[in-house]
Amino acid sequence: MPATITIDERFISGRVVLRRCVPADATAEYLGWLQDPAVNRYLETRWQEQTLDGICAFVAAMLASSDSVLFAITCDGRHVGNAKLGPVQGRHACADLSYFIGARDCWGQGLATEAIRALCQVGFVRLGLHRLQAGLYAGNVGSGRALEKAGFTREGVWRRQLAGPDGWEDHVFYGLLREEWVAVDPPRSAGNAALSGGGR
Ligand SMILES: CC(C)(COP(=O)(O)OP(=O)(O)OC[C@H]1O[C@@H](n2cnc3c(N)ncnc32)[C@H](O)[C@@H]1OP(=O)(O)O)[C@@H](O)C(=O)NCCC(=O)NCCS
């Protein structure tokens, strides 16, 4: 990772504030999100039994990771889901992103879109990356829509690559280049010196 993000840093977009996920965030509520079939329908975590110990270990591993960073998505001070940036591919100056809103009463309020916008700020400004990308199950319409609203382009598809909840599903890929982000999100990208760099 080109730079380390401290636990005190905040990345804000709309009502969403991203901060690093810490062991205290590994609560029964967080466990409940991962055990909720409506939430985990398109999450790879659904393949393993989820436990509090497992979540604690994952959060600790993410804090120690040299190529990925796990954020708590917060809204009005409430932890409502998580977002991950990584692994960062340093030589290629790009990274994957993923996210979920676990608190179902918060769905449909634009929080995933804002969390993705905040992740873009982390990736393009704070880490000086050149490209961000995400993959999803074709059936996960809301996730694709949130990426598109944040400026991502649907770039391609691996046909029927994923074992979805109702059978084989296409794996759809989205990407956003730094120069595209500058055009779609001028308020957040304006005046950031890192944007004029080469991405390293
Ligand atoms: C998918 C998910 C991230 C969407 O989060 P959200 O905060 O409700 O999304 P937003 O409010 O930002 O909505 C973004 C757009 O998607 C649409 N949308 C959201 N959920 C949708 C759904 N289930 N079906 C169709 N459209 C949906 C919204 O209407 C909005 O579009 P619009 O402004 O044109 O109306 C959330 O439901 C979730 O976390 N699900 C479980 C985990 C998951 O699938 N994570 C993503 C893995 S790739």
The ligand as a Tripos MOL2 file, in Angstrom:
@<TRIPOS>MOLECULE
LIG
   48    50     1     0     0
SMALL
NO_CHARGES

@<TRIPOS>ATOM
      1 C1        -26.8640   -3.6570   -2.6840 C.3       1 LIG1
      2 C2        -26.6770   -2.6270   -1.5850 C.3       1 LIG1
      3 C3        -25.1760   -2.3600   -1.4170 C.3       1 LIG1
      4 C4        -27.4010   -1.3270   -1.9740 C.3       1 LIG1
      5 O1        -27.2300   -0.4140   -0.9050 O.3       1 LIG1
      6 P1        -28.1770    0.8570   -0.7550 P.3       1 LIG1
      7 O2        -27.5720    1.7670    0.2550 O.co2     1 LIG1
      8 O3        -29.5770    0.4330   -0.5310 O.co2     1 LIG1
      9 O4        -28.0380    1.4860   -2.2150 O.3       1 LIG1
     10 P2        -28.3950    2.9850   -2.6260 P.3       1 LIG1
     11 O5        -29.4810    3.5040   -1.7390 O.co2     1 LIG1
     12 O6        -27.1380    3.7670   -2.7160 O.co2     1 LIG1
     13 O7        -29.0440    2.7620   -4.0630 O.3       1 LIG1
     14 C5        -28.3330    2.8730   -5.2640 C.3       1 LIG1
     15 C6        -29.3090    2.6490   -6.4070 C.3       1 LIG1
     16 O8        -29.6560    1.2720   -6.4770 O.3       1 LIG1
     17 C7        -31.0470    1.1070   -6.3820 C.3       1 LIG1
     18 N1        -31.2810   -0.1070   -5.6150 N.ar      1 LIG1
     19 C8        -30.8600   -0.3730   -4.3640 C.ar      1 LIG1
     20 N2        -31.2410   -1.6230   -4.0150 N.ar      1 LIG1
     21 C9        -31.8910   -2.1340   -5.0760 C.ar      1 LIG1
     22 C10       -32.5110   -3.3900   -5.3490 C.ar      1 LIG1
     23 N3        -32.5090   -4.3670   -4.4300 N.pl3     1 LIG1
     24 N4        -33.0710   -3.5920   -6.5540 N.ar      1 LIG1
     25 C11       -33.0460   -2.6100   -7.4910 C.ar      1 LIG1
     26 N5        -32.4650   -1.4080   -7.3130 N.ar      1 LIG1
     27 C12       -31.9060   -1.1730   -6.1020 C.ar      1 LIG1
     28 C13       -31.5360    2.3630   -5.6940 C.3       1 LIG1
     29 O9        -32.8970    2.6100   -5.9920 O.3       1 LIG1
     30 C14       -30.6100    3.4040   -6.2800 C.3       1 LIG1
     31 O10       -30.9710    3.7520   -7.5930 O.3       1 LIG1
     32 P3        -31.8440    5.0650   -7.9340 P.3       1 LIG1
     33 O11       -31.2050    6.2030   -7.2080 O.co2     1 LIG1
     34 O12       -31.7520    5.1490   -9.4110 O.co2     1 LIG1
     35 O13       -33.2210    4.7910   -7.4290 O.co2     1 LIG1
     36 C15       -27.2900   -3.1240   -0.2380 C.3       1 LIG1
     37 O14       -28.6040   -3.5250   -0.4690 O.3       1 LIG1
     38 C16       -26.5090   -4.2560    0.3700 C.2       1 LIG1
     39 O15       -25.5400   -4.0240    1.0650 O.2       1 LIG1
     40 N6        -26.9290   -5.5130    0.1130 N.am      1 LIG1
     41 C17       -26.3430   -6.6690    0.6980 C.3       1 LIG1
     42 C18       -24.8550   -6.8720    0.4530 C.3       1 LIG1
     43 C19       -24.4340   -6.6710   -0.9730 C.2       1 LIG1
     44 O16       -25.0620   -7.1510   -1.8830 O.2       1 LIG1
     45 N7        -23.3050   -5.9670   -1.1380 N.am      1 LIG1
     46 C20       -22.7300   -5.6930   -2.4570 C.3       1 LIG1
     47 C21       -21.9310   -6.8450   -2.9380 C.3       1 LIG1
     48 S1        -21.3060   -6.5320   -4.5680 S.3       1 LIG1
@<TRIPOS>BOND
     1     1     2 1
     2     2     3 1
     3     2     4 1
     4     2    36 1
     5     4     5 1
     6     5     6 1
     7     6     7 2
     8     6     8 1
     9     6     9 1
    10     9    10 1
    11    10    11 2
    12    10    12 1
    13    10    13 1
    14    13    14 1
    15    14    15 1
    16    15    16 1
    17    15    30 1
    18    16    17 1
    19    17    18 1
    20    17    28 1
    21    18    19 ar
    22    18    27 ar
    23    19    20 ar
    24    20    21 ar
    25    21    22 ar
    26    21    27 ar
    27    22    23 1
    28    22    24 ar
    29    24    25 ar
    30    25    26 ar
    31    26    27 ar
    32    28    29 1
    33    28    30 1
    34    30    31 1
    35    31    32 1
    36    32    33 2
    37    32    34 1
    38    32    35 1
    39    36    37 1
    40    36    38 1
    41    38    39 2
    42    38    40 1
    43    40    41 1
    44    41    42 1
    45    42    43 1
    46    43    44 2
    47    43    45 1
    48    45    46 1
    49    46    47 1
    50    47    48 1
@<TRIPOS>SUBSTRUCTURE
     1 LIG1         1 GROUP 0 **** ****
